[in-house]
Amino acid sequence: MELCVALDLPSAEENLALAESLKSYDVWMKVGFRTYIRDGKNFIEALKKINPDFKIFLDLKLYDIPNTMADAAEEIAKLGVHMFNIHASAGSVAMKTVMDRLSGYEDRPLVLAVTALTSFDEEHFKAVYEKSIDEKAEQFAKMSYENGLDGVVCSTFESRAIKNATSDSFLTLCPGIRPFGEDAGDQQRVATLELAAKEGVDYPVVGRPIYKESDPRSKVEEILKVMSGV
């Protein structure tokens, strides 16, 4: 597993201060919707200056017509980030169009597809997709795998079944990780690090349990220590 830290604080200055405090660790930095819309590509460059070895996950969840998604994916590749995501519900044509467009990049970013947002509970997910989370997440994962994506964003609870349905090397990135049983907040399907390891999660994403701590660095050290032993 490789830890992914969510930079979801209210300002660029706070996010960069958090990154600065973690610059000696081998972790991923997740740049989400609000942060990127507010701070743009200059924020990506600022992260690289703090630590050129930071791996950056741009979490924008692209969802549009296939050609527009491919155009956006190409611009993301030019930013020099290491991973980004699209919505699986954009469909197989969109997935293939995105991957075809990126095929000319020698060192393209990893591309993941969002299956079911971890804020969904079973009732509300079914109201939108008319299937259970488990069933639809596996269907979306198979579609992503068949169209050449590198993995999916899912909850810890779907990770093992998705790998069984695709490949052990098919990546799973899982938000909603509460390392030591912290409050779930607005997430419905949360999990501990131990469960994430058991379910084969490749990238556990941790946000609030880190950045709401008075000493985020110590929290990351605790998390990495647990991860090294599971």
HELIX and SHEET records of a PDB file:
HELIX    1   1 ALA A   12  SER A   21  1                                  10    
HELIX    2   2 PHE A   33  ILE A   50  1                                  18    
HELIX    3   3 PRO A   66  LEU A   79  1                                  14    
HELIX    4   4 ALA A   88  ALA A   90  5                                   3    
HELIX    5   5 SER A   92  LEU A  102  1                                  11    
HELIX    6   6 GLU A  122  TYR A  129  1                                   8    
HELIX    7   7 ILE A  133  GLU A  146  1                                  14    
HELIX    8   8 THR A  156  ALA A  165  1                                  10    
HELIX    9   9 LEU A  193  LYS A  198  1                                   6    
HELIX   10  10 ARG A  208  TYR A  211  1                                   4    
HELIX   11  11 PRO A  216  GLY A  229  1                                  14    
SHEET    1   A 9 CYS A   4  LEU A   7  0                                        
SHEET    2   A 9 TRP A  28  VAL A  31  1                                        
SHEET    3   A 9 LYS A  55  LEU A  62  1                                        
SHEET    4   A 9 MET A  83  HIS A  87  1                                        
SHEET    5   A 9 LEU A 110  VAL A 114  1                                        
SHEET    6   A 9 GLY A 151  VAL A 153  1                                        
SHEET    7   A 9 LEU A 171  CYS A 174  1                                        
SHEET    8   A 9 TYR A 203  VAL A 206  1                                        
SHEET    9   A 9 CYS A   4  LEU A   7  1                                        
END                                                                             
